[in-house]
């Protein structure tokens, strides 16, 4: 349990420092916007990292013996709660002045906005289904086998990754515009996703 707390703490601290440096220090966002605007970025960043860690680093957890499942479960649940908080804050902030990429000139949602929100909605739905299955661990049927399968976990993470990628991919190609030379949170999130899935698949191959 101590290791889990340390991992969660380190991820949140890293996400907070990165967001503060990139947006408050280098972009010049005023500290008055920390409670929602910056905190929303911290929650989404750390939540996504924890979800990927819960799933992708399973080969490492396995070395801990029976304790690995508990660690994976708590990391996943913590990441899930942080993402729920991110969704609530995003609704509070959701307007063209803040999410300009999501809106067209006439005030309706843009293609980027609609696709990003679609994948985000599907992703959170997949997480809800997955986490609800933890309350029925004694049940072993086809439905629960599918939900607990690696394929379903990868699909859930992929949906969230698409939500993130569609939102910020254009900024990845213009490093000269990065605030303080720091890559965007969306770009780092995708790199974390790729690394996590790669480690997981490599672990499954060795296991076989």
C-alpha positions in Angstrom: 0.0 0.0 0.0 2.9 2.4 0.8 4.3 1.9 -2.7 0.9 2.7 -4.2 0.7 5.9 -2.2 4.2 6.9 -3.3 3.4 6.3 -6.9 0.2 8.3 -6.8 2.0 11.1 -4.9 4.9 11.3 -7.4 2.6 11.3 -10.4 0.4 14.1 -9.0 3.4 16.2 -7.9 5.1 15.7 -11.3 1.9 16.6 -13.1 1.4 19.7 -10.9 4.9 21.0 -11.4 4.8 20.4 -15.1 1.4 22.2 -15.5 2.5 25.1 -13.3 5.8 25.6 -15.1 4.3 25.3 -18.6 1.2 27.4 -18.1 1.7 29.7 -15.1 5.4 30.4 -15.5 6.1 30.2 -19.3 2.6 30.9 -20.8 1.8 33.6 -18.3 -1.5 32.3 -17.1 -2.4 34.1 -13.9 -2.5 32.2 -10.6 -6.1 33.3 -10.2 -6.9 30.6 -12.8 -5.2 27.8 -10.8 -8.3 26.4 -9.0 -10.0 25.3 -12.1 -8.0 25.9 -15.3 -4.6 24.6 -14.1 -6.0 22.1 -11.7 -8.1 20.6 -14.5 -4.9 20.0 -16.5 -3.2 18.5 -13.4 -6.1 16.1 -12.8 -6.4 15.0 -16.4 -2.6 14.5 -16.8 -2.1 12.6 -13.5 -5.4 10.6 -13.9 -4.4 9.4 -17.4 -0.9 8.5 -16.3 -2.3 6.4 -13.4 -4.8 4.6 -15.6 -2.0 3.7 -18.0 0.3 2.7 -15.1 -2.5 0.5 -13.7 -2.8 -1.4 -16.9 0.5 -1.0 -18.8 2.9 -1.8 -16.0 1.3 -5.1 -15.1 4.4 -7.1 -15.9 6.3 -5.3 -13.2 3.4 -5.7 -10.6 3.4 -9.4 -11.2 6.9 -9.7 -9.7 5.4 -8.5 -6.4 3.2 -11.6 -6.1 -0.4 -11.4 -4.9 0.0 -7.7 -3.9 0.3 -6.7 -7.5 -3.4 -7.0 -8.1 -4.2 -4.7 -5.2 -1.7 -2.1 -6.4 -3.1 -2.2 -9.9 -6.7 -1.8 -8.6 -5.9 1.2 -6.4 -3.9 3.0 -9.1 -6.7 2.4 -11.5 -9.4 3.6 -9.1 -7.4 6.7 -8.2 -6.9 7.5 -11.8 -10.6 7.0 -12.5 -11.6 9.4 -9.7 -9.2 12.0 -11.0 -10.6 11.7 -14.5 -14.2 12.1 -13.1 -13.0 15.3 -11.4 -11.5 16.4 -14.7 -14.8 15.9 -16.5 -16.7 17.9 -13.9 -14.2 20.8 -14.1 -14.2 20.7 -17.9 -18.0 21.1 -17.9 -17.6 24.2 -15.7 -15.0 25.6 -18.0 -16.5 24.5 -21.3 -16.9 27.7 -23.5 -15.2 29.0 -26.7 -12.9 31.4 -24.8 -11.2 28.5 -23.1 -11.7 25.6 -25.5 -11.4 27.5 -28.8 -10.3 24.3 -30.7 -13.7 22.7 -29.8 -15.8 25.4 -31.4 -16.4 26.8 -34.9 -16.9 30.5 -35.7 -20.7 30.2 -35.4 -20.5 28.8 -31.8 -21.2 25.2 -32.7 -18.8 22.4 -32.0 -16.0 21.9 -34.5 -15.0 18.5 -36.0 -12.1 18.4 -33.5 -14.5 19.1 -30.6 -17.1 16.5 -31.7 -14.6 13.7 -32.3 -12.6 14.4 -29.2 -15.7 14.5 -27.0 -17.0 11.3 -28.6 -13.9 9.3 -27.8 -13.7 10.9 -24.4 -17.3 9.8 -23.6 -16.7 6.3 -25.0 -13.5 6.1 -22.9 -15.1 7.0 -19.6 -18.0 4.6 -20.3 -15.5 1.8 -20.8 -13.8 2.7 -17.5 -17.1 2.7 -15.7 -17.9 -0.7 -17.0 -14.5 -2.0 -16.1 -14.5 -0.6 -12.6 -18.0 -1.8 -11.9 -16.8 -5.3 -12.6 -14.5 -5.2 -9.5 -17.6 -5.3 -7.4 -18.5 -8.7 -9.0 -15.2 -10.5 -8.9 -16.9 -13.7 -7.9 -18.8 -13.8 -11.1 -17.2 -15.6 -14.0 -19.1 -15.5 -17.2 -18.5 -14.4 -20.8 -19.5 -10.8 -20.1 -17.0 -10.4 -17.2 -14.3 -12.3 -19.0 -14.5 -9.7 -21.9 -14.5 -6.7 -19.5 -11.4 -8.0 -17.6 -9.6 -9.1 -20.8 -6.4 -7.2 -21.9 -8.1 -6.3 -25.2 -10.9 -4.4 -23.4 -8.3 -2.6 -21.2 -6.3 -1.5 -24.2 -9.5 -0.4 -26.0 -10.5 1.8 -23.1 -7.0 3.4 -23.0 -7.0 3.8 -26.7 -10.3 5.7 -26.6 -8.9 8.1 -24.1 -5.7 8.4 -26.0 -7.7 9.4 -29.1 -9.6 12.0 -27.1 -6.3 13.5 -26.1 -4.6 13.2 -29.4 -7.4 14.8 -31.5 -7.4 17.7 -29.1 -3.8 18.6 -29.2 -1.9 16.9 -32.1 -1.5 20.1 -34.1 0.7 21.6 -31.4 3.1 18.6 -31.4 4.4 19.7 -34.8 5.4 23.2 -33.8 8.1 22.9 -31.1 9.0 26.5 -31.6 5.7 27.4 -30.1 6.0 25.2 -27.0 5.9 27.3 -23.9 9.3 27.3 -22.3 10.3 24.6 -24.8 8.0 22.1 -22.9 6.0 19.7 -25.0 2.2 19.8 -24.5 0.5 17.6 -21.8 -1.4 15.9 -24.6 1.9 14.9 -26.4 3.4 13.5 -23.2 0.2 11.7 -22.4 0.3 9.9 -25.8 4.0 9.0 -25.3 3.0 7.5 -21.8 0.2 5.6 -23.5 2.5 4.1 -26.2 5.1 3.2 -23.6 2.6 1.6 -21.3 0.9 -0.5 -24.0 4.3 -1.5 -25.4 5.5 -2.7 -21.9 2.3 -4.6 -21.3 2.4 -6.4 -24.7 6.1 -7.2 -24.2 5.3 -8.6 -20.8 2.5 -10.8 -22.3 4.9 -12.1 -25.0 7.5 -13.1 -22.4 4.8 -14.7 -20.3 3.8 -16.9 -23.1 
